[in-house]
Amino acid sequence: MPNSPSEPARRPSGAPEAASGETRRVVVRRKGPMLVEGPVEVELEDGSVVSSDRFQVALCTCRRSRRYPWCDTSHRDRA
């Protein structure tokens, strides 16, 4: 299984290493954003990079956010 705990993690060629070997925590929610310990840089499909220096960021996984890739809670059911 790729990236199983018994295998060393592989980075795509050209991908930067984590600063000083720190591990980042990523929390995946079924009906919500992906929470990532910051600061982070996010590379978008078009190759542009956005960054945040916050201690934790919420990344949109539903693509409804007007601030994509940052979550603006658009995933919530509206009455």
C-alpha positions in Angstrom: 0.0 0.0 0.0 1.5 3.4 -1.0 2.5 5.6 1.9 1.7 3.0 4.5 3.5 3.5 7.8 6.0 0.8 7.0 7.1 2.5 3.7 9.0 5.8 3.6 6.9 8.6 2.2 7.6 9.5 -1.5 7.5 13.0 -2.8 6.7 13.8 -6.4 9.8 15.1 -8.2 10.3 18.8 -7.6 8.0 18.8 -4.5 9.6 20.7 -1.6 10.5 19.0 1.6 8.7 19.9 4.9 10.6 22.6 6.8 13.1 21.0 9.1 11.4 17.6 8.7 8.3 18.6 10.7 5.2 16.5 10.3 1.9 18.4 9.6 -1.4 17.1 10.9 -4.3 16.9 8.4 -7.8 16.3 9.6 -10.3 15.0 7.0 -14.0 15.5 7.7 -16.7 13.7 5.8 -19.0 16.7 5.4 -16.6 19.6 5.8 -13.3 21.1 5.1 -9.8 19.5 5.4 -8.1 21.0 8.4 -4.3 21.5 8.1 -1.9 22.7 10.7 -0.2 25.8 9.3 1.5 27.7 8.1 0.8 26.3 4.6 1.4 26.9 0.9 -1.2 25.4 -1.4 -0.4 24.8 -5.1 -3.5 25.1 -7.3 -4.3 23.3 -10.5 -3.1 26.2 -12.6 0.3 26.2 -10.8 -0.4 29.3 -8.8 0.5 29.2 -5.1 -1.5 30.7 -2.2 -0.2 30.7 1.4 -1.5 31.3 4.9 0.5 31.8 8.0 -2.3 30.9 10.4 -1.8 28.1 12.9 -4.5 26.0 11.2 -6.4 26.4 7.9 -9.5 24.9 6.5 -9.2 23.8 2.9 -12.4 23.5 0.8 -13.1 20.0 -0.5 -16.5 20.7 -2.0 -15.4 23.6 -4.3 -18.4 25.7 -3.4 -16.3 28.3 -1.5 -16.0 31.8 -3.0 -12.6 31.9 -1.4 -11.3 28.6 -2.8 -9.0 26.9 -1.7 -9.9 28.3 1.7 -13.2 27.1 3.2 -16.0 29.7 3.7 -18.5 27.1 5.1 -20.4 27.0 1.8 -20.6 23.2 2.3 -23.2 23.6 5.1 -26.8 23.0 4.3 -28.6 26.3 4.0 -32.3 26.6 5.2 
